[in-house]
């Protein structure tokens, strides 16, 4: 009797392990789990565009800087057929200032200049990403864009700002994001620019299908 009970428990444990593994594998391939809406200043393109890209990125990541250029090219090529949702996924274990950079970018967004501030962060990445003390570039970029720096500073320390960033990181973890940049293109996962370009080769078919009456 005891042996039969132990056998059932072992079978149940094996099933749970299998289901957990399957869930992780599916999460890595598809856009599983909740997706929080990004603030309006981090969404680019028409809301109803047939191609929806969720981009998990890190301002201190060189590959993310390259991917940002590719995304801009795609926006120019596909125009109204594409919408990009910018998601923060700072790799704080290896990039000391990436979380702080994300906070400042969002606070620039609160003043209507997210994209411009993000472009400056990527362009100046080599100057600030490896410094030991908080980079002076964060303030310099704000002043370059004529932003209210004291307001940005207060915003970057606000509990709501940090809470939103931590929730996005947790969301990425649920979806199996473990490298940047990671994209979900209409629900399908792509890691890095090369896989994103592979997905982009199918955009024309998606756009043609969406245009049919």
VEXFIKOL-971464 format. One record per residue (C-alpha): residue number from 1; residue in one letter; x, y, z. Coordinates in nm, 2 decimals. Each point is the difference from the previous one (the first is absolute). Layout:
<site NUM; A; <X; Y; Z>>
...
***
This chain:
<site 1; X; <0.00; 0.00; 0.00>>
<site 2; X; <0.28; 0.24; 0.10>>
<site 3; X; <0.20; -0.09; -0.32>>
<site 4; X; <-0.31; 0.07; -0.21>>
<site 5; X; <-0.05; 0.33; 0.16>>
<site 6; X; <0.36; 0.09; -0.05>>
<site 7; X; <-0.02; -0.10; -0.36>>
<site 8; X; <-0.30; 0.23; -0.05>>
<site 9; X; <0.19; 0.29; 0.17>>
<site 10; X; <0.30; -0.06; -0.22>>
<site 11; X; <-0.21; -0.01; -0.31>>
<site 12; X; <-0.17; 0.33; 0.10>>
<site 13; X; <0.33; 0.17; 0.07>>
<site 14; X; <0.13; -0.12; -0.33>>
<site 15; X; <-0.31; 0.15; -0.17>>
<site 16; X; <0.04; 0.33; 0.18>>
<site 17; X; <0.37; 0.02; -0.11>>
<site 18; X; <-0.10; -0.07; -0.36>>
<site 19; X; <-0.27; 0.26; 0.00>>
<site 20; X; <0.23; 0.26; 0.16>>
<site 21; X; <0.27; -0.07; -0.26>>
<site 22; X; <-0.26; 0.02; -0.28>>
<site 23; X; <-0.13; 0.33; 0.13>>
<site 24; X; <0.36; 0.15; 0.00>>
<site 25; X; <0.07; -0.13; -0.35>>
<site 26; X; <-0.33; 0.15; -0.13>>
<site 27; X; <0.07; 0.33; 0.18>>
<site 28; X; <0.34; 0.02; -0.18>>
<site 29; X; <-0.16; -0.05; -0.34>>
<site 30; X; <-0.33; 0.19; 0.03>>
<site 31; X; <-0.13; 0.31; 0.18>>
<site 32; X; <-0.15; -0.18; 0.30>>
<site 33; X; <-0.10; 0.17; 0.32>>
<site 34; X; <-0.15; 0.34; 0.06>>
<site 35; X; <0.13; 0.30; -0.20>>
<site 36; X; <-0.04; 0.33; 0.17>>
<site 37; X; <-0.08; 0.30; -0.22>>
<site 38; X; <0.30; 0.23; -0.03>>
<site 39; X; <-0.04; 0.38; 0.06>>
<site 40; X; <-0.11; 0.18; -0.32>>
<site 41; X; <0.34; 0.16; -0.04>>
<site 42; X; <0.15; -0.35; -0.04>>
<site 43; X; <-0.23; -0.12; -0.27>>
<site 44; X; <0.07; 0.09; -0.36>>
<site 45; X; <-0.23; -0.05; -0.30>>
<site 46; X; <-0.38; -0.04; -0.04>>
<site 47; X; <-0.17; -0.20; 0.28>>
<site 48; X; <-0.18; -0.22; -0.26>>
<site 49; X; <0.31; -0.08; -0.21>>
<site 50; X; <0.01; -0.36; -0.12>>
<site 51; X; <0.36; -0.05; 0.12>>
<site 52; X; <0.04; 0.04; 0.37>>
<site 53; X; <0.36; -0.01; 0.15>>
<site 54; X; <0.07; -0.02; 0.37>>
<site 55; X; <0.37; 0.09; 0.05>>
<site 56; X; <0.18; -0.09; 0.33>>
<site 57; X; <0.32; 0.21; 0.01>>
<site 58; X; <0.28; 0.14; 0.21>>
<site 59; X; <0.15; 0.34; -0.06>>
<site 60; X; <0.35; -0.12; 0.10>>
<site 61; X; <-0.02; -0.30; -0.24>>
<site 62; X; <0.20; 0.05; -0.33>>
<site 63; X; <-0.22; -0.25; -0.19>>
<site 64; X; <-0.30; 0.20; 0.11>>
<site 65; X; <0.15; 0.32; -0.15>>
<site 66; X; <0.04; -0.18; -0.33>>
<site 67; X; <-0.35; -0.14; 0.02>>
<site 68; X; <-0.14; 0.34; 0.07>>
<site 69; X; <0.14; 0.11; -0.34>>
<site 70; X; <-0.16; -0.29; -0.17>>
<site 71; X; <-0.34; 0.07; 0.16>>
<site 72; X; <0.02; 0.36; -0.13>>
<site 73; X; <0.07; -0.13; -0.35>>
<site 74; X; <-0.30; -0.23; 0.02>>
<site 75; X; <-0.22; 0.29; 0.12>>
<site 76; X; <0.11; 0.20; -0.31>>
<site 77; X; <-0.06; -0.30; -0.23>>
<site 78; X; <-0.33; -0.14; 0.13>>
<site 79; X; <-0.14; 0.33; 0.13>>
<site 80; X; <-0.36; -0.04; 0.13>>
<site 81; X; <0.02; -0.38; -0.02>>
<site 82; X; <0.22; -0.02; 0.30>>
<site 83; X; <-0.04; 0.09; 0.37>>
<site 84; X; <0.30; -0.04; 0.25>>
<site 85; X; <-0.05; -0.03; 0.37>>
<site 86; X; <0.32; 0.09; 0.18>>
<site 87; X; <0.06; -0.21; 0.32>>
<site 88; X; <0.27; 0.06; 0.25>>
<site 89; X; <0.21; -0.31; 0.10>>
<site 90; X; <0.31; 0.13; 0.16>>
<site 91; X; <0.26; -0.27; 0.07>>
<site 92; X; <0.10; 0.14; 0.33>>
<site 93; X; <0.23; -0.29; 0.08>>
<site 94; X; <0.25; 0.12; -0.27>>
<site 95; X; <-0.11; 0.35; -0.08>>
<site 96; X; <0.03; 0.22; 0.31>>
<site 97; X; <-0.19; 0.31; -0.13>>
<site 98; X; <-0.25; -0.16; -0.23>>
<site 99; X; <-0.29; 0.01; 0.25>>
<site 100; X; <0.08; 0.37; 0.07>>
<site 101; X; <0.01; 0.07; -0.37>>
<site 102; X; <-0.34; -0.16; -0.05>>
<site 103; X; <-0.15; 0.22; 0.28>>
<site 104; X; <0.15; 0.32; -0.15>>
<site 105; X; <-0.13; -0.09; -0.34>>
<site 106; X; <-0.35; -0.06; 0.13>>
<site 107; X; <0.02; 0.33; 0.19>>
<site 108; X; <0.10; 0.17; -0.32>>
<site 109; X; <-0.30; -0.16; -0.15>>
<site 110; X; <-0.22; 0.16; 0.26>>
<site 111; X; <0.13; 0.33; -0.15>>
<site 112; X; <-0.07; -0.11; -0.35>>
<site 113; X; <0.36; -0.09; -0.11>>
<site 114; X; <0.04; -0.38; 0.06>>
<site 115; X; <0.11; -0.09; -0.35>>
<site 116; X; <0.25; 0.29; -0.02>>
<site 117; X; <0.15; -0.09; 0.35>>
<site 118; X; <0.01; -0.37; -0.09>>
<site 119; X; <0.19; 0.08; -0.32>>
<site 120; X; <0.26; 0.20; 0.20>>
<site 121; X; <0.04; -0.28; 0.24>>
<site 122; X; <0.07; -0.25; -0.27>>
<site 123; X; <0.23; 0.24; -0.19>>
<site 124; X; <0.21; 0.08; 0.31>>
<site 125; X; <-0.01; -0.35; 0.14>>
<site 126; X; <0.38; -0.05; 0.00>>
<site 127; X; <0.04; 0.32; 0.20>>
<site 128; X; <-0.23; -0.08; 0.29>>
<site 129; X; <-0.07; -0.37; 0.02>>
<site 130; X; <0.33; -0.10; 0.18>>
<site 131; X; <0.05; 0.29; 0.24>>
<site 132; X; <0.03; -0.07; 0.37>>
<site 133; X; <-0.20; 0.30; 0.11>>
<site 134; X; <-0.34; 0.12; -0.13>>
<site 135; X; <0.08; 0.12; -0.35>>
<site 136; X; <-0.01; 0.38; -0.05>>
<site 137; X; <-0.14; -0.07; -0.35>>
<site 138; X; <-0.34; -0.06; 0.14>>
<site 139; X; <-0.03; 0.36; 0.11>>
<site 140; X; <0.18; 0.12; -0.31>>
<site 141; X; <-0.25; -0.17; -0.23>>
<site 142; X; <-0.29; 0.15; 0.19>>
<site 143; X; <0.15; 0.35; -0.03>>
<site 144; X; <0.07; -0.06; -0.37>>
<site 145; X; <-0.37; -0.07; -0.05>>
<site 146; X; <-0.10; 0.30; 0.22>>
<site 147; X; <-0.17; -0.23; 0.25>>
<site 148; X; <-0.08; 0.10; 0.36>>
<site 149; X; <0.29; -0.19; 0.18>>
<site 150; X; <-0.12; 0.04; 0.36>>
<site 151; X; <-0.34; -0.13; -0.11>>
<site 152; X; <0.17; -0.30; -0.18>>
<site 153; X; <0.21; -0.07; 0.31>>
<site 154; X; <-0.30; -0.01; 0.22>>
<site 155; X; <-0.19; -0.22; -0.25>>
<site 156; X; <0.29; -0.24; -0.03>>
<site 157; X; <-0.01; -0.06; 0.38>>
<site 158; X; <-0.38; -0.02; 0.02>>
<site 159; X; <-0.13; -0.34; 0.13>>
<site 160; X; <-0.25; -0.02; -0.30>>
<site 161; X; <0.29; 0.03; -0.25>>
<site 162; X; <0.20; -0.28; 0.17>>
<site 163; X; <-0.31; -0.21; 0.04>>
<site 164; X; <-0.08; 0.02; -0.37>>
<site 165; X; <0.35; -0.10; -0.10>>
<site 166; X; <0.01; -0.30; 0.24>>
<site 167; X; <-0.33; -0.12; -0.13>>
<site 168; X; <0.13; 0.01; -0.35>>
<site 169; X; <0.31; -0.20; 0.10>>
<site 170; X; <-0.22; -0.25; 0.17>>
<site 171; X; <-0.22; -0.02; -0.30>>
<site 172; X; <0.30; -0.07; -0.22>>
<site 173; X; <0.11; -0.27; 0.24>>
<site 174; X; <-0.34; -0.17; -0.03>>
<site 175; X; <0.03; 0.01; -0.38>>
<site 176; X; <0.34; -0.17; 0.02>>
<site 177; X; <0.20; 0.31; -0.10>>
<site 178; X; <0.36; -0.06; 0.10>>
<site 179; X; <0.19; 0.21; -0.26>>
<site 180; X; <-0.04; 0.33; -0.16>>
<site 181; X; <-0.13; 0.10; -0.24>>
<site 182; X; <-0.29; -0.24; 0.00>>
<site 183; X; <-0.30; 0.06; -0.22>>
<site 184; X; <-0.35; -0.15; -0.03>>
<site 185; X; <-0.13; 0.06; -0.35>>
<site 186; X; <-0.37; -0.07; -0.02>>
<site 187; X; <0.06; -0.24; 0.29>>
<site 188; X; <0.31; -0.18; -0.14>>
<site 189; X; <0.33; 0.04; 0.18>>
<site 190; X; <0.31; 0.13; -0.17>>
<site 191; X; <0.34; 0.06; 0.18>>
<site 192; X; <0.24; 0.25; -0.15>>
<site 193; X; <-0.01; 0.19; -0.33>>
<site 194; X; <0.06; -0.30; -0.22>>
<site 195; X; <-0.31; -0.18; 0.12>>
<site 196; X; <-0.20; 0.32; -0.02>>
<site 197; X; <0.11; 0.05; -0.36>>
<site 198; X; <-0.11; -0.36; -0.07>>
<site 199; X; <-0.34; 0.09; 0.13>>
<site 200; X; <-0.01; 0.33; -0.19>>
<site 201; X; <0.03; -0.20; -0.33>>
<site 202; X; <-0.35; -0.13; 0.07>>
<site 203; X; <-0.15; 0.35; 0.07>>
<site 204; X; <-0.11; 0.05; -0.37>>
<site 205; X; <-0.22; -0.31; 0.02>>
<site 206; X; <-0.15; 0.11; 0.33>>
<site 207; X; <-0.07; 0.35; -0.14>>
<site 208; X; <-0.15; -0.13; -0.32>>
<site 209; X; <-0.23; -0.24; 0.20>>
<site 210; X; <-0.11; 0.29; 0.22>>
<site 211; X; <-0.08; 0.21; -0.30>>
<site 212; X; <-0.24; -0.25; -0.16>>
<site 213; X; <-0.37; 0.09; 0.05>>
***
